[in-house]
Amino acid sequence: MENTALALVNIFIMITQVLIWGLVVWAIASWLVAFNVINTRNRFVAGILDALDRIYDPLVRPIRRIMPDFGGIDLSPLVLWLLLSGAQQLVPALVMDTGLLT
């Protein structure tokens, strides 16, 4: 049972790490689009941006509803990053507290 719990915790950490790196790419890409550095008329670039929007927009939308308006500054990706990083630390600790891992 310990090996299974450890494998599941490791998979969770890998998934959250991929989500965090994708979030960083999404945030940087949105800045590059805002400053007209990236050509959004390119089909490949538009496809990547669309995929990133489809993945991360539903994750930050509830955060945007809760957060106050900062006048054009969107801090919801930062809040999502903090939540993912916190979960990455909290879940293994909770699993260890249950006694599944030693």
N, CA, C and O of each residue as an XYZ file, in Angstrom:
408
protein
N       0.822     -1.200      0.000
C       0.000      0.000      0.000
C       0.863      1.259      0.000
O       0.488      2.287     -0.565
N       2.032      1.158      0.648
C       2.907      2.322      0.729
C       3.439      2.721     -0.648
O       3.543      3.908     -0.960
N       3.774      1.727     -1.465
C       4.282      2.019     -2.802
C       3.219      2.678     -3.669
O       3.524      3.582     -4.447
N       1.980      2.234     -3.539
C       0.889      2.821     -4.311
C       0.665      4.267     -3.897
O       0.500      5.139     -4.749
N       0.658      4.528     -2.591
C       0.471      5.892     -2.111
C       1.607      6.789     -2.580
O       1.377      7.927     -2.988
N       2.813      6.284     -2.522
C       3.968      7.063     -2.980
C       3.874      7.353     -4.473
O       4.169      8.467     -4.906
N       3.469      6.368     -5.260
C       3.322      6.566     -6.708
C       2.246      7.604     -7.008
O       2.424      8.455     -7.879
N       1.126      7.530     -6.282
C       0.048      8.504     -6.502
C       0.474      9.913     -6.111
O       0.135     10.877     -6.798
N       1.206     10.039     -5.029
C       1.713     11.356     -4.621
C       2.684     11.891     -5.666
O       2.641     13.073     -6.008
N       3.553     11.032     -6.171
C       4.495     11.464     -7.210
C       3.782     11.881     -8.489
O       4.178     12.859     -9.121
N       2.751     11.166     -8.876
C       1.967     11.538    -10.062
C       1.285     12.882     -9.841
O       1.266     13.725    -10.737
N       0.726     13.085     -8.650
C       0.099     14.370     -8.333
C       1.108     15.504     -8.425
O       0.804     16.563     -8.973
N       2.300     15.290     -7.895
C       3.331     16.328     -7.941
C       3.746     16.614     -9.381
O       3.943     17.773     -9.746
N       3.881     15.575    -10.203
C       4.240     15.789    -11.605
C       3.156     16.568    -12.345
O       3.464     17.472    -13.122
N       1.892     16.226    -12.110
C       0.794     16.921    -12.778
C       0.751     18.384    -12.370
O       0.589     19.262    -13.217
N       0.896     18.651    -11.073
C       0.875     20.050    -10.640
C       2.086     20.804    -11.173
O       1.985     21.991    -11.484
N       3.225     20.137    -11.283
C       4.407     20.799    -11.827
C       4.204     21.160    -13.296
O       4.587     22.248    -13.726
N       3.609     20.259    -14.063
C       3.310     20.551    -15.472
C       2.316     21.707    -15.570
O       2.463     22.581    -16.424
N       1.310     21.714    -14.704
C       0.341     22.815    -14.692
C       1.017     24.143    -14.359
O       0.692     25.171    -14.954
N       1.948     24.128    -13.420
C       2.647     25.360    -13.046
C       3.491     25.876    -14.208
O       3.466     27.070    -14.504
N       4.238     24.992    -14.870
C       5.060     25.433    -15.998
C       4.195     25.918    -17.160
O       4.527     26.901    -17.823
N       3.091     25.227    -17.399
C       2.169     25.685    -18.437
C       1.567     27.040    -18.106
O       1.346     27.865    -18.992
N       1.303     27.266    -16.825
C       0.779     28.562    -16.381
C       1.787     29.675    -16.641
O       1.414     30.772    -17.054
N       3.051     29.394    -16.400
C       4.101     30.381    -16.673
C       4.168     30.685    -18.167
O       4.269     31.845    -18.565
N       4.110     29.644    -18.991
C       4.135     29.832    -20.450
C       2.922     30.637    -20.892
O       3.043     31.531    -21.730
N       1.748     30.328    -20.333
C       0.516     31.035    -20.682
C       0.603     32.512    -20.311
O       0.207     33.374    -21.095
N       1.118     32.805    -19.122
C       1.237     34.198    -18.682
C       2.214     34.969    -19.563
O       1.930     36.096    -19.969
N       3.357     34.369    -19.857
C       4.344     35.051    -20.702
C       3.800     35.241    -22.112
O       4.003     36.292    -22.719
N       3.115     34.236    -22.633
C       2.531     34.355    -23.971
C       1.485     35.463    -24.007
O       1.400     36.196    -24.992
N       0.694     35.594    -22.954
C      -0.322     36.654    -22.947
C       0.326     38.036    -22.923
O      -0.190     38.973    -23.534
N       1.453     38.169    -22.223
C       2.171     39.444    -22.230
C       2.738     39.727    -23.614
O       2.678     40.861    -24.089
N       3.288     38.704    -24.264
C       3.856     38.900    -25.593
C       2.786     39.272    -26.614
O       3.037     40.055    -27.530
N       1.591     38.705    -26.451
C       0.483     39.073    -27.333
C       0.054     40.509    -27.053
O      -0.213     41.268    -27.985
N      -0.013     40.886    -25.790
C      -0.438     42.240    -25.425
C       0.509     43.299    -25.973
O       0.072     44.397    -26.320
N       1.796     42.987    -26.055
C       2.775     43.942    -26.560
C       3.103     43.730    -28.040
O       4.087     44.270    -28.546
N       2.276     42.943    -28.728
C       2.419     42.681    -30.164
C       3.779     42.115    -30.544
O       4.317     42.442    -31.601
N       4.331     41.273    -29.692
C       5.591     40.605    -30.011
C       5.308     39.323    -30.780
O       6.076     38.936    -31.661
N       4.204     38.667    -30.442
C       3.815     37.425    -31.100
C       2.782     37.740    -32.173
O       1.839     38.496    -31.939
N       2.969     37.155    -33.347
C       2.025     37.322    -34.435
C       0.892     36.307    -34.257
O       1.083     35.114    -34.495
N      -0.268     36.771    -33.847
C      -1.390     35.872    -33.593
C      -2.086     35.431    -34.880
O      -2.976     34.582    -34.826
N      -1.706     35.981    -36.031
C      -2.295     35.537    -37.299
C      -1.656     34.250    -37.800
O      -2.191     33.603    -38.701
N      -0.528     33.875    -37.232
C       0.110     32.612    -37.557
C      -0.744     31.481    -36.986
O      -1.078     31.498    -35.801
N      -1.097     30.503    -37.815
C      -2.000     29.421    -37.376
C      -1.424     28.604    -36.230
O      -2.143     28.242    -35.299
N      -0.125     28.312    -36.295
C       0.505     27.512    -35.250
C       0.468     28.241    -33.913
O       0.106     27.661    -32.890
N       0.843     29.513    -33.930
C       0.841     30.320    -32.708
C      -0.580     30.468    -32.179
O      -0.814     30.357    -30.975
N      -1.518     30.717    -33.070
C      -2.915     30.861    -32.648
C      -3.438     29.570    -32.034
O      -4.204     29.604    -31.070
N      -3.032     28.439    -32.583
C      -3.451     27.150    -32.034
C      -2.901     26.910    -30.638
O      -3.615     26.434    -29.755
N      -1.629     27.241    -30.441
C      -1.026     27.078    -29.118
C      -1.688     28.003    -28.112
O      -2.012     27.583    -27.001
N      -1.891     29.253    -28.492
C      -2.534     30.204    -27.583
C      -3.960     29.781    -27.254
O      -4.407     29.923    -26.116
N      -4.670     29.263    -28.245
C      -6.032     28.793    -28.010
C      -6.044     27.605    -27.053
O      -6.896     27.528    -26.168
N      -5.105     26.684    -27.226
C      -5.028     25.527    -26.331
C      -4.714     25.962    -24.903
O      -5.323     25.468    -23.954
N      -3.776     26.874    -24.750
C      -3.439     27.367    -23.418
C      -4.627     28.089    -22.781
O      -4.885     27.935    -21.587
N      -5.351     28.879    -23.585
C      -6.543     29.561    -23.064
C      -7.603     28.561    -22.622
O      -8.245     28.749    -21.589
N      -7.786     27.505    -23.397
C      -8.795     26.500    -23.042
C      -8.428     25.739    -21.772
O      -9.313     25.298    -21.038
N      -7.142     25.583    -21.508
C      -6.708     24.877    -20.307
C      -6.769     25.784    -19.080
O      -7.302     25.387    -18.044
N      -6.233     26.985    -19.187
C      -6.029     27.806    -17.998
C      -7.143     28.805    -17.711
O      -7.319     29.204    -16.560
N      -7.897     29.218    -18.724
C      -8.971     30.169    -18.462
C     -10.023     29.611    -17.498
O     -10.450     30.342    -16.605
N     -10.466     28.347    -17.633
C     -11.418     27.836    -16.644
C     -10.839     27.730    -15.230
O     -11.586     27.752    -14.253
N      -9.522     27.618    -15.118
C      -8.903     27.534    -13.800
C      -8.804     28.895    -13.121
O      -8.911     28.983    -11.898
N      -8.600     29.958    -13.901
C      -8.462     31.290    -13.298
C      -9.776     32.058    -13.241
O      -9.876     33.049    -12.518
N     -10.780     31.622    -13.985
C     -12.061     32.338    -13.997
C     -12.686     32.475    -12.608
O     -13.123     33.572    -12.259
N     -12.749     31.404    -11.793
C     -13.316     31.590    -10.441
C     -12.464     32.518     -9.570
O     -12.993     33.233     -8.719
N     -11.178     32.504     -9.778
C     -10.299     33.389     -9.010
C     -10.551     34.836     -9.406
O     -10.569     35.718     -8.547
N     -10.746     35.090    -10.689
C     -11.020     36.451    -11.169
C     -12.324     36.991    -10.606
O     -12.441     38.188    -10.344
N     -13.313     36.106    -10.417
C     -14.595     36.549     -9.853
C     -14.452     36.992     -8.405
O     -15.154     37.899     -7.959
N     -13.549     36.357     -7.672
C     -13.383     36.649     -6.251
C     -12.472     37.858     -6.022
O     -12.716     38.663     -5.123
N     -11.433     37.978     -6.830
C     -10.428     39.024     -6.610
C     -10.964     40.408     -6.968
O     -11.770     40.558     -7.886
N     -10.502     41.417     -6.227
C     -10.904     42.796     -6.572
C     -10.216     43.246     -7.864
O      -9.229     42.652     -8.299
N     -10.756     44.298     -8.462
C     -10.201     44.851     -9.692
C      -8.967     45.685     -9.361
O      -9.030     46.597     -8.536
N      -7.848     45.371    -10.006
C      -6.610     46.103     -9.779
C      -6.284     47.034    -10.944
O      -5.129     47.416    -11.129
N      -7.279     47.392    -11.714
C      -7.080     48.348    -12.788
C      -6.220     47.853    -13.932
O      -5.219     48.485    -14.273
N      -6.588     46.750    -14.520
C      -5.866     46.237    -15.679
C      -4.772     45.243    -15.358
O      -4.205     44.643    -16.272
N      -4.458     45.051    -14.088
C      -3.444     44.072    -13.705
C      -4.158     42.803    -13.260
O      -4.944     42.821    -12.313
N      -3.883     41.716    -13.942
C      -4.529     40.440    -13.645
C      -3.589     39.597    -12.787
O      -2.575     39.091    -13.268
N      -3.940     39.455    -11.515
C      -3.121     38.683    -10.593
C      -3.642     37.260    -10.398
O      -3.108     36.511     -9.580
N      -4.679     36.884    -11.142
C      -5.251     35.548    -10.970
C      -4.273     34.424    -11.330
O      -4.309     33.390    -10.662
N      -3.397     34.557    -12.345
C      -2.418     33.494    -12.557
C      -1.460     33.333    -11.375
O      -1.043     32.219    -11.059
N      -1.115     34.437    -10.726
C      -0.257     34.364     -9.553
C      -0.957     33.625     -8.410
O      -0.340     32.818     -7.715
N      -2.238     33.906     -8.222
C      -3.005     33.221     -7.179
C      -3.113     31.733     -7.502
O      -2.978     30.896     -6.609
N      -3.355     31.394     -8.772
C      -3.417     29.985     -9.166
C      -2.078     29.302     -8.936
O      -2.038     28.158     -8.483
N      -0.981     29.986     -9.242
C       0.347     29.431     -9.001
C       0.552     29.160     -7.510
O       1.082     28.114     -7.134
N       0.132     30.102     -6.661
C       0.259     29.900     -5.219
C      -0.598     28.731     -4.742
O      -0.167     27.950     -3.893
N      -1.802     28.608     -5.280
C      -2.673     27.498     -4.888
C      -2.094     26.150     -5.323
O      -2.116     25.184     -4.560
N      -1.578     26.091     -6.548
C      -0.976     24.845     -7.024
C       0.278     24.490     -6.226
O       0.497     23.326     -5.890
N       1.089     25.484     -5.930
C       2.295     25.231     -5.141
C       1.936     24.798     -3.725
O       2.583     23.918     -3.156
N       0.908     25.417     -3.161
C       0.460     25.014     -1.835
C      -0.068     23.589     -1.822
O       0.226     22.817     -0.910
N      -0.846     23.247     -2.835
C      -1.362     21.875     -2.925
C      -0.229     20.878     -3.107
O      -0.288     19.757     -2.600
N       0.799     21.292     -3.829
C       1.952     20.426     -4.061
C       2.678     20.121     -2.741
O       3.273     19.054     -2.591
N       2.629     21.043     -1.809
C       3.244     20.822     -0.504
C       2.287     20.140      0.473
O       2.704     19.323      1.294
N       1.010     20.481      0.378
C       0.032     20.008      1.352
C      -0.357     18.549      1.154
O      -0.455     17.805      2.130
N      -0.578     18.128     -0.071
C      -1.052     16.767     -0.333
C      -0.064     15.701      0.160
O      -0.491     14.761      0.831
N       1.234     15.808     -0.144
C       2.145     14.793      0.415
C       2.169     14.793      1.944
O       2.271     13.735      2.565
N       2.076     15.974      2.548
C       2.066     16.041      4.011
C       0.819     15.374      4.578
O       0.892     14.677      5.590
N      -0.324     15.586      3.931
C      -1.555     14.936      4.396
C      -1.476     13.432      4.236
O      -1.932     12.696      5.110
N      -0.907     12.962      3.142
C      -0.779     11.522      2.937
C       0.160     10.932      3.987
O      -0.087      9.838      4.493
N       1.217     11.636      4.312
C       2.132     11.141      5.351
C       1.460     11.134      6.715
O       1.714     10.242      7.525
N       0.599     12.126      6.981
C      -0.111     12.168      8.268
C      -1.105     11.028      8.409
O      -1.403     10.604      9.525
N      -1.616     10.534      7.310
C      -2.560      9.400      7.395
C      -1.853      8.098      7.713
O      -2.495      7.111      8.074
N      -0.539      8.086      7.584
C       0.212      6.886      7.871
C       0.444      6.001      6.670
O       1.029      4.926      6.796
N      -0.014      6.444      5.481
C       0.214      5.635      4.278
C       1.673      5.662      3.850
O       2.170      4.708      3.251
N       2.355      6.753      4.157
C       3.782      6.863      3.860
C       4.540      7.061      5.161
O       4.037      7.691      6.091
N       5.723      6.535      5.225
C       6.524      6.723      6.423
C       7.759      7.547      6.133
O       8.555      7.805      7.036
